[in-house]
Amino acid sequence: MSRPARARINLRALQHNFSLVQQAAPDSQVMAIVKANAYGHGLVSIAQALPGAAAFGVSCLDEAIALREAGFDRRIVLLEGLFGPDEISLINGYRLDVVVHHESQLQWLAQGHLLHPLDVWLKIDSGMHRLGFAADHVREIVAHLRKIPQIETVRYMTHFSCADDLDNPDTRLQIEVFNQAVAAVDGEHALANSAGILGWPAARADWVRPGIMLYGGSPLRGHTAQSLGLQPVMTLGTRLISIKTCKRGDAIGYGADWRCPADMRIGVAAIGYGDGYPRHARNGTPLRVNGHPATLVGRVSMDMISINLDTVPNAQVGDEVILWGEGLPIDEVAEAASTISYELLCGVGTRVQFEYIS
Ligand SMILES: *Cc1c(COP(=O)(O)O)cnc(C)c1O
């Protein structure tokens, strides 16, 4: 048998989550965000399972070309636009949309030779202060854009910094800043990420841009994915490869950080930070063995983790261990590793075997 670390990708759960996007924003077109290999789920397989997406959002040319080469003729948006003037010919040749967020990109486009029409998403900084033009420059920037031959449709977008927190007033302010910035220009609007879609009705405009909710992670602080109706798409699992009985006081793993508080059975599962399981997962991080709750003990190794099997007296070598997914919300694991579901999902390594279930 080969190494048992595997990620099962449930495409029906993905489609269910997509339908929740459509329910929440019935009048919006959906740009499915599939950057970073579809949050670690597999770019092309995920895109193929989303026939209702009007567009795909990616972070670089390689991702966009992979989609085009796989036969997608839908709109593909480079969310950070072009990284240099040398990308113009491929962007144009593959008929990709670009976000324009900085003057340097305007210059490259103005000096480049566009052979085909190019659609642009003008990014407005409504308060996050990461990418985008200041709200009061929008008219001037649009005037610049309009002078560039081949620039066709211009759409407008912004991104939220705090939409996951329903009590944070910044999101409402960001929506106002954006709406004022675009009041005097024509074109479609795109504001909402997953948190915006589920938490901020005023942000559901012509387009929505769901990422994490498609994959079944909760975008809203204090709300579980389950309470929002979201289903986990990735279930990360492996198997027990060793079980031994350790004595009270025995140290487990690197650094001898954790010692058995009593005589107990300790299991070892074949997965570690070399697969994307977080090294900072704390003692007590939840996992499941044979469907029963159990906990991580000791430090995470590159290829292995140790498990307290007190709660699973019948556990045997070969039994299934679930790290997150069905039966174990990834948000709980992320919390125990002081991170977010996004990072865990993106980090799943190429060593893990992927299995798609439709
Ligand atoms: C990643 C990204 C999204 C999706 O965000 P989620 O929080 O995962 O829904 C939306 N818009 C832009 C511009 C992004 O970069």
The ligand as a MOL file (V3000), in Angstrom:
LIG
                    3D

  0  0  0     0  0            999 V3000
M  V30 BEGIN CTAB
M  V30 COUNTS 15 15 0 0 0
M  V30 BEGIN ATOM
M  V30 1 C -9.2780 35.9960 -2.4380 0
M  V30 2 C -10.2020 37.0650 -2.8580 0
M  V30 3 C -11.5880 36.9360 -2.6850 0
M  V30 4 C -12.2300 35.7870 -1.9560 0
M  V30 5 O -12.1790 36.0080 -0.5680 0
M  V30 6 P -12.8800 34.9790 0.4420 0
M  V30 7 O -12.6980 35.6180 1.7610 0
M  V30 8 O -12.1100 33.7120 0.3280 0
M  V30 9 O -14.2760 34.8370 0.0110 0
M  V30 10 C -12.4020 37.9220 -3.2170 0
M  V30 11 N -11.8760 38.9950 -3.8540 0
M  V30 12 C -10.5580 39.1610 -4.0180 0
M  V30 13 C -10.0510 40.3570 -4.7230 0
M  V30 14 C -9.6720 38.2170 -3.5210 0
M  V30 15 O -8.3610 38.3880 -3.6770 0
M  V30 END ATOM
M  V30 BEGIN BOND
M  V30 1 1 1 2
M  V30 2 1 2 3
M  V30 3 2 2 14
M  V30 4 1 3 4
M  V30 5 2 3 10
M  V30 6 1 4 5
M  V30 7 1 5 6
M  V30 8 2 6 7
M  V30 9 1 6 8
M  V30 10 1 6 9
M  V30 11 1 10 11
M  V30 12 2 11 12
M  V30 13 1 12 13
M  V30 14 1 12 14
M  V30 15 1 14 15
M  V30 END BOND
M  V30 END CTAB
M  END
